[in-house]
Amino acid sequence: MKTIDARGLPCPKPVMMAREAVRDGADALCVAVDNEVSASNVTRFLENEGFAVTREGSAEEILLRSIREKQAAPPAASREEAPAYLILSRTLGSEDLELGELLMKSFLGTVAAGKPLPRAVALMNGGVRLAMEDSSCSETLRELECEGVLILVCGTCAKHFGVMDRIVVGQISNMFEITSAVFEAEKPIVLG
């Protein structure tokens, strides 16, 4: 079993270390992290790669033991051809914030009503505020998530703005997962 000590390392380093071990052929890993966000990100990555993950320890030292059960399933072809959005602001445009919020809500509503649906919507910087309950866009993001769209919320950004506990839609994520989801899509689109 390969052991990785990722305690004290900033996001997304723990996931990248796990990814490197998987690429090098590891079929069993023990990853030590020291926070919930890293534990969640590493667990999600390993499960997506076909690993069964068990968790041990306390908040200061979380041990994630994993064994590969199956090969990771390739993404569905229709999702590969779908766009992915990286949204960096809660508004479209910056001249008028009220108008910008209205335009963002309209944009996401149009995306949710269209075909194909995006494979992912990633929220970074001020865009993380779209996933908060008081956002006029949170319900549309929830609808997209229910349709199978991956909604990724940058954990570093949410923590920076002090809104981590106010995120109600999507999953707290990291730079590695966000860049993979957006830029591996055939049509990456950046807004903001």
Buried (B, 14 or more C-beta within 10 A) or exposed (E): EBEBBBBEBEBBBBBBBBBEBBEEEBBEBBBBBBBEBBBBBBBBBBBEBBBEBEEEEEEEEBBBBBBBEEEEEEBEEEBBEBBBBBBBBBBBEEEEEEEBBBBBBBBBBEBBEEEEBBBBBBBBBBBBBBBBEEBBBBBBBBBBBEEEBBBBBBBBBBBEBEBBEBBBBBBBBBBBBBBBBBEEBEBBBEBB
